[in-house]
């Protein structure tokens, strides 16, 4: 196994562990609200700035 493949697999495993953890959902919602993504549940149409 070469070095790039090893890093890719370590990254893949760490991302899967992050998504399995219960805190990952709240972190994802937090960042979606910070970056004003449409997935944010607290985003309304009345507070949008043009």
N, C-alpha and C positions, 0 to 999 in steps of 0.2 A: 504494500500500500504506500503510495507516495505521500508527500507532505501536504499537498493541496487537498487530496482526497480525505486525509485524516482530519484536517481543519473543517472541511465541509460536513463530514459526518458528526463531528463534535458540535458544530453549530446546529445541525438538524436535531440532534438529540436534546440540546439545551432549549431549543425553541419548543419542542414537544413537551418537555417538562414544564416550561413556563406556561403553556396553554392548558395543561392539566391542573395546575395549581388553582385554588379557589380565588386567589388575589388577582389572577390574570384578567378576569372579566371586569373587575372594577378599574384596573389600570387601563384597560382598553377603552372603557367608557370615559375615563378621565382624559385621556389623550384625544379621543374623538371630540370631546367638548372643547378642549383647548384649541385644537386646530379647526374648529367649526365644521366638522364633517357631518354629513346628513345622518349618520348613525347615532348621533348624540340624542338621548331621549329628552333632554331638557331644552332642546333648541325649538324656538317658536318662530312664527313668521312675523310677529309684531316687533321683535327686538333686532331684526336684521338691519345692518347698516349698508347702504348702497355703495 
